[in-house]
Amino acid sequence: MEWNDLLSDGYGRVSEMLERVLKGLAQDDLDWQPRPDCNSIGWLTWHLTRQQDAQIAALMGEEQLWVKEGWHARFNRPPDAGDIGFGHSPEQVAAFKSPDIDTLLSYHRAVLERSKQYFLTLTKTDLDKELDEPWFQPVPTVGVRLISIMDDAMIHAGQAAYVRGLRQGRGWQSY
């Protein structure tokens, strides 16, 4: 197996988990927060997809699908490329209203497909390229960033599964 196949598989597992976590949920379930200062399943799904879209687009030097393909409109949000949820206050999270499950998953699938296409363009040398981010020490490489993006997405998918378990009283494996 090649390294780009491993990346595609890892990122694909996030998508598989989201499919299970979101299956059969009602709108109230997507927007439910265990407490006012906690994230909802819908917000977590949106955020993990937004961060992947934003970071992969930046690595590619291209526009985010959020704006380029008009996903922001399907989420009833402005075409703000900086709106990825990072730094959202509890009030902003509470105000977030999820679109339907199909829209959440369709956006994620589009971002996943773009990510996989990007992986195919990379060489081993590309993975070692240092990013111009001196505020991080050591300075990250493209390869490190790709693992970081996947790690963040998996963490948030796990959080969404946990919130579903809190809401419905059973583990994510039973969906």
C-alpha positions as a Markdown table, in Angstrom:
| # | Residue | x | y | z |
|---|---|---|---|---|
| 1 | Met | 0.0 | 0.0 | 0.0 |
| 2 | Glu | 1.3 | 3.5 | -0.9 |
| 3 | Trp | 1.3 | 6.4 | 1.5 |
| 4 | Asn | -1.4 | 8.3 | -0.4 |
| 5 | Asp | -3.6 | 5.2 | -0.2 |
| 6 | Leu | -3.1 | 5.3 | 3.6 |
| 7 | Leu | -4.1 | 9.0 | 3.7 |
| 8 | Ser | -7.2 | 8.3 | 1.6 |
| 9 | Asp | -8.2 | 5.4 | 3.8 |
| 10 | Gly | -7.7 | 7.4 | 7.0 |
| 11 | Tyr | -9.7 | 10.3 | 5.8 |
| 12 | Gly | -12.4 | 7.9 | 4.4 |
| 13 | Arg | -12.8 | 6.4 | 7.9 |
| 14 | Val | -14.0 | 9.8 | 9.2 |
| 15 | Ser | -16.6 | 9.8 | 6.5 |
| 16 | Glu | -17.7 | 6.3 | 7.4 |
| 17 | Met | -18.0 | 7.2 | 11.0 |
| 18 | Leu | -20.1 | 10.3 | 10.2 |
| 19 | Glu | -22.4 | 8.2 | 8.1 |
| 20 | Arg | -23.1 | 5.9 | 11.1 |
| 21 | Val | -23.3 | 8.8 | 13.6 |
| 22 | Leu | -25.8 | 10.8 | 11.6 |
| 23 | Lys | -28.0 | 7.9 | 10.4 |
| 24 | Gly | -31.6 | 8.3 | 11.4 |
| 25 | Leu | -31.2 | 11.5 | 13.5 |
| 26 | Ala | -33.9 | 14.1 | 13.6 |
| 27 | Gln | -33.3 | 17.8 | 13.3 |
| 28 | Asp | -33.6 | 18.2 | 17.0 |
| 29 | Asp | -30.9 | 15.6 | 17.5 |
| 30 | Leu | -28.5 | 17.4 | 15.2 |
| 31 | Asp | -28.9 | 20.7 | 17.1 |
| 32 | Trp | -29.1 | 19.3 | 20.6 |
| 33 | Gln | -26.4 | 20.4 | 23.0 |
| 34 | Pro | -25.8 | 18.4 | 26.2 |
| 35 | Arg | -25.2 | 21.8 | 28.0 |
| 36 | Pro | -25.3 | 25.3 | 26.7 |
| 37 | Asp | -21.5 | 25.4 | 26.4 |
| 38 | Cys | -21.2 | 22.1 | 24.5 |
| 39 | Asn | -21.1 | 21.5 | 20.7 |
| 40 | Ser | -24.0 | 19.8 | 18.9 |
| 41 | Ile | -23.6 | 16.9 | 16.5 |
| 42 | Gly | -24.5 | 19.2 | 13.6 |
| 43 | Trp | -22.0 | 21.8 | 14.6 |
| 44 | Leu | -19.2 | 19.2 | 15.1 |
| 45 | Thr | -19.9 | 17.7 | 11.7 |
| 46 | Trp | -19.9 | 21.1 | 10.0 |
| 47 | His | -16.8 | 22.2 | 11.8 |
| 48 | Leu | -14.7 | 19.1 | 11.1 |
| 49 | Thr | -15.6 | 19.4 | 7.4 |
| 50 | Arg | -15.0 | 23.2 | 7.3 |
| 51 | Gln | -11.5 | 22.8 | 8.8 |
| 52 | Gln | -10.6 | 20.1 | 6.3 |
| 53 | Asp | -12.0 | 22.1 | 3.4 |
| 54 | Ala | -10.1 | 25.3 | 4.5 |
| 55 | Gln | -6.8 | 23.5 | 5.2 |
| 56 | Ile | -6.7 | 21.3 | 2.1 |
| 57 | Ala | -7.7 | 24.3 | -0.1 |
| 58 | Ala | -4.8 | 26.3 | 1.5 |
| 59 | Leu | -2.3 | 23.5 | 0.9 |
| 60 | Met | -3.6 | 23.3 | -2.7 |
| 61 | Gly | -3.5 | 27.1 | -3.2 |
| 62 | Glu | -7.1 | 27.0 | -4.3 |
| 63 | Glu | -10.4 | 28.4 | -3.1 |
| 64 | Gln | -12.4 | 26.5 | -0.5 |
| 65 | Leu | -15.4 | 24.4 | -1.8 |
| 66 | Trp | -17.4 | 26.3 | 0.9 |
| 67 | Val | -17.3 | 29.4 | -1.3 |
| 68 | Lys | -16.4 | 28.0 | -4.7 |
| 69 | Glu | -19.3 | 25.5 | -4.9 |
| 70 | Gly | -21.7 | 27.6 | -2.8 |
| 71 | Trp | -21.9 | 25.2 | 0.2 |
| 72 | His | -22.3 | 28.2 | 2.5 |
| 73 | Ala | -25.7 | 28.9 | 1.0 |
| 74 | Arg | -26.9 | 25.4 | 1.7 |
| 75 | Phe | -26.0 | 26.0 | 5.3 |
| 76 | Asn | -27.6 | 29.5 | 5.4 |
| 77 | Arg | -24.3 | 31.1 | 6.2 |
| 78 | Pro | -22.3 | 33.9 | 4.6 |
| 79 | Pro | -19.6 | 33.0 | 2.1 |
| 80 | Asp | -16.9 | 33.7 | 4.7 |
| 81 | Ala | -13.9 | 31.5 | 4.1 |
| 82 | Gly | -12.7 | 32.2 | 7.6 |
| 83 | Asp | -15.9 | 30.8 | 9.2 |
| 84 | Ile | -14.8 | 27.4 | 10.2 |
| 85 | Gly | -15.9 | 27.4 | 13.8 |
| 86 | Phe | -12.5 | 27.9 | 15.3 |
| 87 | Gly | -13.0 | 30.3 | 18.2 |
| 88 | His | -16.8 | 30.2 | 18.1 |
| 89 | Ser | -18.4 | 31.3 | 21.4 |
| 90 | Pro | -21.0 | 29.2 | 23.1 |
| 91 | Glu | -23.6 | 31.6 | 21.8 |
| 92 | Gln | -22.4 | 31.2 | 18.2 |
| 93 | Val | -22.5 | 27.4 | 18.6 |
| 94 | Ala | -26.0 | 27.6 | 20.0 |
| 95 | Ala | -27.1 | 29.8 | 17.2 |
| 96 | Phe | -25.8 | 27.3 | 14.6 |
| 97 | Lys | -28.7 | 25.5 | 12.9 |
| 98 | Ser | -27.8 | 22.4 | 11.0 |
| 99 | Pro | -29.1 | 21.7 | 7.6 |
| 100 | Asp | -30.5 | 18.2 | 6.9 |
| 101 | Ile | -28.3 | 15.2 | 7.2 |
| 102 | Asp | -27.9 | 14.8 | 3.4 |
| 103 | Thr | -26.5 | 18.3 | 3.1 |
| 104 | Leu | -24.0 | 17.7 | 6.0 |
| 105 | Leu | -22.8 | 14.4 | 4.4 |
| 106 | Ser | -22.8 | 15.7 | 0.9 |
| 107 | Tyr | -20.5 | 18.6 | 1.8 |
| 108 | His | -18.3 | 16.2 | 3.7 |
| 109 | Arg | -18.2 | 13.8 | 0.7 |
| 110 | Ala | -17.3 | 16.7 | -1.7 |
| 111 | Val | -14.4 | 17.8 | 0.6 |
| 112 | Leu | -13.3 | 14.2 | 1.1 |
| 113 | Glu | -13.2 | 13.6 | -2.7 |
| 114 | Arg | -11.2 | 16.8 | -3.2 |
| 115 | Ser | -8.8 | 15.7 | -0.5 |
| 116 | Lys | -8.3 | 12.3 | -2.1 |
| 117 | Gln | -7.6 | 13.9 | -5.5 |
| 118 | Tyr | -5.1 | 16.2 | -3.9 |
| 119 | Phe | -3.3 | 13.3 | -2.3 |
| 120 | Leu | -2.8 | 11.8 | -5.7 |
| 121 | Thr | -0.9 | 14.9 | -6.9 |
| 122 | Leu | 1.6 | 14.8 | -4.1 |
| 123 | Thr | 5.1 | 13.3 | -4.1 |
| 124 | Lys | 7.2 | 12.2 | -1.2 |
| 125 | Thr | 9.2 | 15.4 | -1.6 |
| 126 | Asp | 6.0 | 17.4 | -1.3 |
| 127 | Leu | 5.2 | 15.8 | 2.1 |
| 128 | Asp | 8.5 | 17.1 | 3.5 |
| 129 | Lys | 8.0 | 20.7 | 2.3 |
| 130 | Glu | 8.0 | 23.0 | 5.3 |
| 131 | Leu | 5.0 | 25.3 | 5.6 |
| 132 | Asp | 5.5 | 29.1 | 6.1 |
| 133 | Glu | 4.2 | 29.0 | 9.7 |
| 134 | Pro | 6.9 | 30.2 | 12.0 |
| 135 | Trp | 4.5 | 30.5 | 14.9 |
| 136 | Phe | 4.5 | 26.6 | 15.1 |
| 137 | Gln | 7.7 | 25.0 | 16.4 |
| 138 | Pro | 8.9 | 22.9 | 14.9 |
| 139 | Val | 7.7 | 24.3 | 11.6 |
| 140 | Pro | 5.2 | 21.8 | 10.2 |
| 141 | Thr | 5.5 | 20.0 | 6.9 |
| 142 | Val | 2.8 | 19.2 | 4.4 |
| 143 | Gly | 2.8 | 15.6 | 5.6 |
| 144 | Val | 2.5 | 16.6 | 9.3 |
| 145 | Arg | -0.4 | 19.0 | 8.4 |
| 146 | Leu | -2.2 | 16.3 | 6.5 |
| 147 | Ile | -2.1 | 14.0 | 9.6 |
| 148 | Ser | -3.1 | 16.9 | 11.8 |
| 149 | Ile | -6.2 | 17.6 | 9.7 |
| 150 | Met | -7.2 | 13.9 | 9.8 |
| 151 | Asp | -6.6 | 13.7 | 13.5 |
| 152 | Asp | -8.7 | 16.7 | 14.2 |
| 153 | Ala | -11.6 | 15.4 | 12.0 |
| 154 | Met | -11.5 | 12.0 | 13.7 |
| 155 | Ile | -11.6 | 13.6 | 17.2 |
| 156 | His | -14.6 | 15.7 | 16.2 |
| 157 | Ala | -16.4 | 12.7 | 14.6 |
| 158 | Gly | -15.8 | 10.8 | 17.9 |
| 159 | Gln | -17.2 | 13.8 | 19.8 |
| 160 | Ala | -20.3 | 13.7 | 17.6 |
| 161 | Ala | -20.7 | 10.0 | 18.3 |
| 162 | Tyr | -20.4 | 10.7 | 22.0 |
| 163 | Val | -23.0 | 13.4 | 21.9 |
| 164 | Arg | -25.3 | 11.0 | 20.0 |
| 165 | Gly | -24.8 | 8.5 | 22.8 |
| 166 | Leu | -25.6 | 11.1 | 25.4 |
| 167 | Arg | -28.8 | 12.0 | 23.5 |
| 168 | Gln | -29.9 | 8.4 | 22.8 |
| 169 | Gly | -28.3 | 6.5 | 25.6 |
| 170 | Arg | -26.3 | 3.9 | 23.6 |
| 171 | Gly | -22.8 | 3.6 | 22.1 |
| 172 | Trp | -22.0 | 4.7 | 18.5 |
| 173 | Gln | -21.3 | 1.1 | 17.4 |
| 174 | Ser | -25.0 | 0.3 | 17.7 |
| 175 | Tyr | -26.1 | 2.8 | 15.0 |
